[in-house]
Amino acid sequence: MSSLMVATSVIAACSLPTSADDAQDEPQLTESVVTALDWRPLDLIPESERNLQCLQCGGDFIDPLGAADRSQIPSQHALKASADNSEVTEDEVIFSGNVTVKQGYRRVKADNVRINRTLKTAVAEGNVVVREPGVVLTGEGVSYDGNTEVTHIENARFALHEQHISGAAGSLTRLASGMIEITEGQVTYCAPGDPTWVLTSRELALDPGSGTGTARGAKLSIAGVPVFYTPWIQFPLDRRRKTGLLFPDIGSDTRGGLDITAPVYLNLAPNYDATLAPRYIAERGLLQQVNGRWLSGDVGRWDVNLAYLDDDEKYRQEIDSSNGERWLVGVQQRGTFNQVWRTEIDFARVSDTSYFKDLDNQTLSAQRETALIQLGQVDYLGKDWTVNVQAQQFQTLADDIREGYKKLPQITAQYRGNAAWRGFEPIAEMQYSNFDRNDNRVLGHRLYAEAGIRYPMAWEFGFLRPTLKRRQVSYDLENTSAARDNRPNAGSTVASVDGGLFFERQTTIGGEPLTQTLEPRIYYLYSQKAEQRDQPDFDSAELTFSYNQLYRDTRFSGNDRLDDADQVSVGVTTRFFSDVDGLERMSASVGQIFYFRDREVRLSASSPPQTQSNSSLAAEFNWLPTETWKVRSSLLYDPYETSFEAANLQVSHTPSNGSVFNVGYTRREPLSPTRPINEQANFSGYYPIDENWSIFGALEYSLEGAVSVEDMFGVEYDDCCWRVRMLYMRYIDTTSRFPDFSDPDLEREHAFQFQIVLKGMGGFGGRVDNLLRDMIRGFNDRY
């Protein structure tokens, strides 16, 4: 994590040095040092070697020793020198005129060099250039101590090629470790001939080994104007994590007004860190935010988020006059131990249902959350059995979703061994669940079990998998009515046969040689009907129909319903693989279920049977004609209504210039007849106009409501030294999953976000990055 590290004591209180004498004493970066600093203008760099940074900067640092063997440590090699003239005395060797000194990977050029063989010191004068892989130092005079391997230069210029950093110094000392210590110096990430920003410091230390720069008495100037002063500052030289003050996030929206976050990053150890992010929201108050991360072989990976606002003034005025306290707790953990134990925690809880809408502006998807999961589980991965122990509940955030049941706990054991007898494989699964909730609805215990056998057969040309199993579910219920059985149970026998064939042939499309496959598949399913009228619905739902549903052995999620079935699914898939690189260029699938009897088992006992003789026609289509184009689609066609029940189409184009374009369409008929068809079109894109300017935007448009649900537009300026992004967005605020767009009280929120990055000095505007990734599918920074 890049960060700008600042001593927090007197940042704002200190004044900027502005006297003429101060300015005259500062060494200046000028065009006269460009050649000496290994800078090559753009017209001298072959087009094949020009990257985006090179184009934006108008050139690049070219390291003559970039390919040198870095194992050739100077202290372990003899010194070799050449010059126009040389003179040898008892203690010294004196070289003059075009002097070149080589020792390991180090190179020194100068007008004159004096080497003291007794003291193991050297002094170089006149047009001195000292090189090592990744660094060049120049100056009027250089002294070197072979005992300590310390190099000292007066009136120096320097460049770190890999870090793209250059600077000037009144005096410069390079230690044996590679650290550079500077007195009265400047540093910049910009092109050395025209630096947009410069950090000037009384004392400056650059440590490429740790990737850290430290400055004392530091002043940051942008376009020659001093904008920031601090007595101590630490900044990154690369992408390694550094403790320090991150630049702030700045924005404004209609939910809270001016919004400023000033995060502090703490790199506490190689395996754990923390970020403190106090956030001031003008109309709400000060929100304290903490994120901690911990990676350990003993406890796994932890990510903890905490937030607290003691008194939200706007929330008290509009929602709850008695309590303005807002908070969030989030914990995520993943761990695997001794290859047989696995743990997971996914816990999130907030003070109220409006928390994300009011206080989480990192992404719009967070503001669309309808429920928060609170899950903890442990898995035992044995040789023959897996056992899962789970506790789970949800916090509902949407007005039209009622609170669900808690699983406290749920224990599942499943056989996964490779035992077989004459090709027959056993099937065994058992699950115990305890369901609880805070109201007076039915609750209790559920025991589910299934056992059976399968006989899988596979050949090069196809496969056949017959399966026979028995399912059983029983309950021990509380809070039931007097007329209802509080110990209901049901059992069902399930038989299925799944078979498919593989055909392939060689073909050519558009001159490209391809291998085409044809994969027909038939799946027969029989499931015995069982009476389940007195059974509750704790965690089950009817699965949304799709192509994958053709080959499932149940139409319900959860284990509260044992579905009845007598049906056959027929489907076919064709794929096209490139013979050049083996990648799948296109795939298309289509299929349908044919029912031989009505489906009487429903989620609700009062629901009528499903009487259609066949399902909707399900299809999927994926096409990747090139590396930059992707087309993905799926649809459901209802032959009875002669209309599309659902459709989804997404087209993405990602050219090599960093552009991203997405166009999509979705349609879904509602489960309830009282709700309208959900039909939306979407567009998102990021387009670099040239090397410096880019525009980006996103639009989600509701076709049934004839209104934009959310839209965003922004502009970016990006050059060698810095990047600025400005983003404006609007979105409809709703507490329902199915908003009524004709409602005159439906509110539209507005937000403005601003981001600036000084390259090489960290940056601020994390919210903008998150929003772009959330709203523009496939977006990635060009760096």
N, C-alpha and C positions, 0 to 999 in steps of 0.2 A: 504494500500500500504506500503510495507516494504521499508525503506530507511536508508541510512547511512548519518547522519547529521554532517556537518563539518563547522567550522568557516572559512569563505572564505578569510580572510585577509592575512594570512601568511602561507599557507599550504606548498608551495614549498620552501619558503625562509628559513624555520627553519631547523636546522641540527639535526641529530639523535644522542642521547646520546650513546656513544660507549665505554666509559671508563670502565676499569675493576672494579673500585669501584662502579660504577653505577650498573653493572651487579650483583655484589656480594650483594648489598643492596636490590635487588628485591626478594620478596618472591617467591618460586618456587612451581609449582604443581608437586607432585611426587606420585609414586605408593603407598607410605605409607599412603596416606589419602583416598585411594579408599574405604575401608570399612566404614570409618566414614562418607563419603559423600553419603551413601546409594547406591553406585554403585554396581551392580551385574553383574559379567561376564556372557557371553553367556551360558556357560555350566550349570549355576545355574538357568536359566530361562526356564520354560517349553516351548516346541515347539509350543504349542497352543497360547502362549502369545508373540511370537516373530514376530514383524513387520519388515519392511524393514530397518527402522532406527536402530532397535536393532541389526540386522544382520550386517549392515555396521559399527556400532560402536563397535561391539564385546561385547555388554552388554547394560544395561539401568539403569536409576535411578528408584529405587523402593521406593515409599513413604509409610512408615509404617502407616502414618496417612491419607492416601489418602481417606479412607472411613469415616473419622471423621466428626462429626456434626459441621460445621463451624459456626453455630449460638451460640455455647457455648463460648461466648466471655470471655477471662480470667478475666477481671476486674469485671465481674458480678458473679464470682464464688469464693468459699472459696478455700484456698490453702491446698492441702493434700500432706504429705511428709512421706517417709519411709527411714530408714537408719540402719546400724549396731549399731551405737551409737548416742545418742542425749544428749544435755545439755541445760538447760533452766536457764537464768538469768533474771534480772528485765526487761531489754530492749531487749534481744536477745534470739534467739533459734539457737543452733549450732548443725548441723548434720555432721557426719563423717562416712566414709566407705559405699560404694555402695549406695549413696544418690540418691533417685528418688523423684522429685517434680512434682505434677500435679496441674494445675489450668485451668479449662475449657478445651480448645483444646491444650493448651501448655504443653510440657513435658520438664523437665530438668534433666539431669543425670550428676553427678560429684563425685569426691572423698570427697570433703568437701563443705558444704553450710552454710553460716552465714546469718541469717535473723534478721534485726532490725525492731521490731514491732512498735517502736515509729516513726521512720523516714520512714517506709514502703519501705525499701531498702533491697537488697539481694546481697551477693557476693558468687560466686561459684569458686572453684579452683580445678585443677587437672582433666585432661581428661574430660573436660566439653563438653556436647552435648545439644544444645537447639533445640527443634523441634516444629514446627507448621505445619499444613497441607500445603504442597507445598514448604516448606523451611526447611533446616537443617543447623545449625551453630555450629562449633566446635572451641575450642581454649584452651589456658592454663588457662585463667582466665576470668570470666564474672561478670559484675556488672549490677544490675537491679534496676531501680527507679520506685516503684509502683505508685508514684504520676503522673509522666509524661509517664509511660509505655515505657521508653527508655532502651534498652539493649546495653551494650558496651562490646566488646570482643577484647582482645589483641592476636596477632599472630593467626589470624582466618583462617579457611577454611569454605567454604559455598557452597551450591547447591540449585538451584531453579528447582524443579523436573519438573514442567509443561513446563517451558521454556527451559529445557535441558541445563541450564547454570550452570557452577561451577567456582570457583575461590579461590584466596588466598588474604590475606590482612595483613598489619602490624597492623592495628587496624580497627575495624568494629563497626558501631553504627546502631542499628535497631530502627526506630522511631515507635510510636504508629500507624501511618498510614500504616506501612508495608514497607516503603522506607528503603533501606539499603545504608548507607553512608560509604565509604571505603577510607582509607588513605594508600598510597603506596601499591596498589593492582593490581591484575591481574584477567582477566575474559576470559573464552573460552566457545565455544559451543561444543567442541570436547570431546571425552572420557577423563576423568580427568587424567588417567594414561599416556596418550601419546598425548598431544595436538599438532595438526599440526599448528594451529594459536593461538596466545595469544595476547590480548590487555592489555598492561601494562599502568598504569596511576598513576599520583601523587594524584589525587582526583577522585573518582568514585562514582556515585550515581545510584542505580538501583531501579526503581519504578514500581513494578508489577501492581499497581493500574492503572497507565496510560500507561503501556507497554513501558516505555522509559528508556534507559540507557544514562547517561551523564558522560563524562570523560574530565578531564583537564590535560594538559601535557601528552597526550596520544601517545603511540607508538605501532604500529601494527607489529608483528613479524610472519613470516611464515617459518616453519621448522627451527626456531631459528635464522633466518636472519631478522633484522629490514628492513622493506620495506616502512614504512610510518610514518610520525610524524605530529602532529597538536596540537596546544595549547588548542583546544576545539573540542569535537566531541560528537555527540548524535546519538544513534542507537536504533533500535527497539528491544523489548523483545518478541513481538508477531506480528500478522499480521495487527494490527491497523495502520491507516495512520499517518505518522509523517512528519513534515516539515524538509527539509534538502536536502543535495546534494546527489543525486543518483549516484551510480557508473556509469561510462561512457559505451557507446556502442563503439565497435571498429570493423572495417572491412575494406575491400579494394575491389574495383571492377574496371572493364575496363572503366566504364562510368565517373569515377571521381577520381580514385586513393585512397589514404589513406583517411579513413572516420571515424571521431571521434565525438561522441555526448556526452556532459556532462550535463545531465538534473538536474534541481533543482526543488524539489517538495515543494509546499507551501500549507499546511493544514490550510487554512485561517479561516474556521468555520466548524461546523458539516455539513452544507448544501452547502458549496461551497469550491472549491480548484482550484489550478492552477499549471501547470508545465511549466517551462521555459527550453528550450532545445537548447542552442547554438550548432551548428554543423559545424565543420570544414571539408571541402572537398578539398583535396590538389589541384586539378586541376580546382576548381570552386570558392572557396572562403568561406566566413562565412555565413551560412544560419541560421537566427534567427527564432526559432519556439516557439509558445506559445499555450498551450491548457488550456482552462478554463471550469469548470463544475459548474453548479448551479442547485439546486433542491429547489423548493419553491411551496407551495400550491397556491400562487397567480399567478405565471407565468409558472409553470410546470418545466420540466427538460430541461436544456440547456447544449449543448456541443459545444464549439467554438474552432476552430483551425485556427491559423494564421501562415504564414511563409513568410519570405522576405529575398531575396538575392539581394543586390544592384548592383552587377556587376559580372556576371558569365563569367569568362574569356574564358572558353572552349566554351560556347554557342555563345559568340561573334565571336570567331574564326571560328566556324563550321556552324552556322545557321544564325545569325543576327549580322552583324558587327556594326550596329548603336545602338543596345540596348541590354545590358546584364542583364537587370533587370528581376528578376523572383519572383513570389509571388503566394500564395495560400490563399483563404478564404473559410472556411467551417463552416456552422452553422447547427446544428440539434436541434430541439425543439419538445417536446411532452407535452401536458397538457390537463387535464380534469377538468372542473370547474362547480360546482353546479350540477354535474351529467347530465347536458343538453348541455354544451358547450365543444367542443374539438378542440384543435389547433395543427397544425403540420407545422414545417418548416424543409425543407431538401434542403439546399443551398450549392453548391460547385462551385467554379470558380477558374481557374488558369490563369496565365499570357500567356501561350502558350500551344500548343498541345503536346509538348515534356516534359512537366513538370514532369509527373509521371514517365516516362521512365528514366529521368535523375536524379531525386531527391527523389523519393519515393522507397526505397528499403526495406520497412517493409514487404511487401508481393509481390509475383509475380502476384497475381490476380489484384492488384492495377495497375500494369504496363500494364495489358490487358484491362483497361478501354477504352471504345469507345465513351462514352458520359457522361457528368456530368449533373445531374438534378438540377434545381433551382425551388423549389416548396414551396408555402405557401398556407395554406388552413385553413378554419374555418368550423366546423360542428355544426349544431344545432340539438340536438337529442330530438325532441318533442315527445309527447305522441302518436300522429298520423302521424306526418310527420318528415322526416329528410331533412335538407337543407345543402348543401355543397357549399361553395364559394371557388374557387381555382384559383390561378395564377401559371402558369407553363411554363418553357422553358428549353431548353437543350443547353449545350455547346458541340459541336462535337469535338472529339479528333482523330478519325480515318480518313485517307485520302479518303476512299471509302464510307464515309457516309456524305451526304449533310445535311446542317442545316435544322432542322424541324421548324414547326410553333410554335408560342407562343400562349398560351391561356391566354388572358388578358381582362377579366377574363372568368371563366366558372362557371355557377351557376346551381346546380342540386337539384331538389326537388323530393322526393320519398315518397309515402304513405306506412306506415308500421303499421298502426293501425290494430286492431282485429275486425273491423266491419264486420259483415256477415249477410246475409239474406237467411234463409232457406238453410244454408250450402254454399252459394255462397260467395266468397271473392273478393273484388275489387282489381284491379291493376291500379296504376297510377304513372307516372313518367314524369317529364318535365326537359329539359336541354337547357340552353342558353349558347352559346360559341362565343367568339370574337377571331378570329384568325388573327395574325399579323406576319410579318417578315420583314427583312431588304432589300430584293431585290424586283424585279418587278413582282414576280409571283402573282397569284390570291390570294386575301385575302378577308375577310368579316365576316359576322355573320351567325350563324347557330342556328336554333331552332328545337329541337327534342322533340317529345311527344309520349307517348304510354298510352293506357287505355284499360281495359278489365276486365274479370272476370275469376276466377278459381273455381273448385268444388273439393276440395281434399277429398278423402276417404281413410281411413286406417283401417286395421284389423290386427289381430295377424298373419294371413297367407299371407298378402300382402297389396298392396296399388294401388290406381288408381287416377290420377290427370289430368282431362281434363281442357284445358285452351283455351280461345278465347280472342284475343286482336287486337287492331288496332295501327299501327305505322305510324307516319307522320314526315317528315323532310322537312324543307324549308330554303332558303338561301337569303341573301342580299349581293351580291358580288361586289368587285371592281377589277380593272385591268383585266377585261375580254375582250376577242376579240369581235369585232362588230357582228360576226355571232353567238355569244354564249349568251344564256339567262342569265342575271345577277340576276334573281329572280327565279331560278328553285325550284321545290318542287316535292315530291313524297310521296305516301302513299301505305301501304300494310296491308292486313289482315292476321293474323297468327292464326292458329288453331293447337293444339297438344293434344295428349293423351299419358300419361306416366303411365305404369303399370308394376307391378312386383309381384312375389310370393316368399314366404319363406318356404323352406322345411328343416328339420333337422333330423339327425339320430345319434345314438351312434356307434362308431367304435373304433378300436384299431390299432395303428401303432407302431411297435417296442416295444410292451408291454405297451405303454402309452394309457390310456383311453382318447378318444377325442370325441368332438361333431362336426359333419360335417354339414355345411349348403349348400344348393343349392338354388341359387337366380337368376332365369331367369327374364329377363326384356325386354320389348318391348316399343319402343318410336316411335310414328307416328307424323310427322311434315308436315304441309302444310303452305306454305308462298306464297302469291300472288305476281306475277311478276309485277314490276313497272318500267317504263322508267326512267333511271337515267343518260342519256348520258351527260347532261350538268352539272352534279354535280361534284364539286371538290373532291379531296382526301386530307383532312386536317390532320386527325389523325387515319385513318383506315388502316388495313392490313389484309391479309388472314391469319387466324389462322393456326398454325402448327397442323396437324392432329395427334391425339393421342386417347387413349381409352376414355378419358373424353369427347372428342369431339362428341362421339356418341349421347350424350344426351343433347347437347346444341341446342338452338333455332336459332342460327345464325352461319355462318362460317366466319364472319368478326369481328374484334375488332373495337372499335369506332362506330360512328353513321352516317358515310357518305354513307354507303351502306345498303340497305334493301334487303337481299338476297331472291331469289326465291327458293322454295323447295317443293317437293312432294316425300317424302321418309319415310322409316321405318328402325329403328335401332333395331337390335336383338343382345342381349348380355346375357352372363351368368357368374355368379361368384360363386365360391365355397370357403368356409373358413373352417379351422380346428382349434377348440379351445380346449385347454387343460382342462380336467375336474379337474386337480389338482390345478392349479393356475388361471385358467380363461384366460390366455394369448393366443393371436392368434399365432399359430405356422406356419400356411401357408395360403396363399390366391392365387387364380388364376382366371383371368378374360379373356374372349375372346369375341369379337363382331365385327359386320360389319354393314355398312349402305347399303341399297338397294334403288337405285334411280328409280323413275317411270317416270322421264323426265330429259332432259338436264338442266344444271344450266347455265343460260344465263347472269346473273348479275355477272360482274367481277370487279375487282378493276380498271382496265383500260378498257375504252370503246372499244379499239382496240383488246383486248384479245379475242380469240375464246371461244365459250361455252365449258363447261366441259361435255363430252358425255359418260363417263363410266357409266355402269349400276349398278356398286357397288363400294364401297370404298375399300381401303386396309384393310386387316384383322388386327385388333388391339388386342394386348394381353399384359397382365401384370402378373408377377409372383413374389411373395414375400415369402421367406421361412426363418424361424427362428428356426432351429432344436434345438438349445441350447441357453443359454444366451450369449455365446461367438461367435456364428456363425450367420451371416446375409447374405442372398442372395436376391438381388433385380434386377429385369430385366423388360424390356418392349421391344416390337418389333412391327414393321409394315411390313406386307408381301403383296406385290403387286401381285395379281393373274394374271394380264395381262402380266407383265414382268417376272413372276415366279422368283422373287428375293426379297430380303429384302430391303425395302425402308429405314428403320431405325431400329436400334437395340441398346440396352443399357444393359449391364450386370455389376453388381458390387458385388463382394464377399468380405466380411470383417470378420476377425477373431481377437478377442481380448481376449487372454488367461488371466488368473488371475495373471500372473507374470508381468503384465504391458506391454506386447508385443502388437503391433498393426500391422496387415497385411491387405493390400488391393490390390485386383487385379480387373481390369476393362477393358471393351471393349465398344467403342461407334462407331456407323456408322450412317451417315446422308447423304441422297442424297440432293444436293443443289437445291435451288429454281430456279436458273438460269442454263440453259444447258451448259453455257460456263465455269462453275466452276466445278472442280473435286469433286468426292465423298470425303466427310470428314470421314476418318476412322482412329481411334487412339486406342492404347492400353496403359494402365497405370498400374503402380505398385508403392506402397509406403509401407514403413514398419519401425517400431522401435522395436529393439530386444535387451533386456538385456542379455548379455552373462553370467554374474554372478551378484552378489550384487553390484559390482563396475563399470564394463565395459558394455557399450552398443554401438551398431552401429545403424545407421538409414540412410534411403535413399528414393529417389523418382525418378520415370522415367515416362515421357510422350512421347510416341513414335508414330510418324505419319506413318501409314502403307502405305498411298498413296505416301508419299514423301520418305519413307525408311530412315528416319532420326529422331534423338531425338530432340523433340521440347524444352524440358527442363529436366534437370536431376540434382540431388543433392545427395551428400554423406557426412556423418559426423560420428564422433566418440565422445563418452562421457565417462568421468571418474567421478564417483560419490561415495564419501565415507562419513564418519560421519561428517566431518568438511567442505568440500567444493565440488564444482562440476565445471567441465570444459567441454565445448563443442566447437568443431571445425567443421565448416561446409564449404563445397565447392560446388558451383553450377554453371551450365552453362544454358543459355537459348537463344533462337533465338530472335533477335530484329526485329520486323516488325511493320510497321505503318498501316497494312491492317488486316482486319478480316480473309482474305483468302490468306495467303502468298503463293508465288510461290517458292517452295523448290528447283526448278532448277535454280533460279536466283543466279548467281555467286556473286552478291553484297549483298546477304542476310548475315547479320552479326550475330555472336554468341558472346554474352556477358559472362564474367566470373566474379565471385564474391567469396570472402572469408570472413567469419564472425567468430568472436571469442567471447566466453562468459565464464565468471568465476563468481561463486557465493560462497562467504564465508557464510556458513549457520549461521544464527543468526545475521548477520551483513549486511543484504540486499544483493545486487548483481548487476552485470551489464550484459547486453546482451539481452535487450528486443527485438531487431530485430531478434535474433535467435529463441526465443520463438514464435514470430509471424510467421516466415517462416515455422517452424515445424507444427504449427496448420494449416497453409494455404496449405501446400503440403502433409501432412499426415492426411488423413481423420480419425477422432476419436482420434487423439493424445491428451493426457493430461499428465502433469508432474506427476511423481509418488508421489509427495508431494502435 
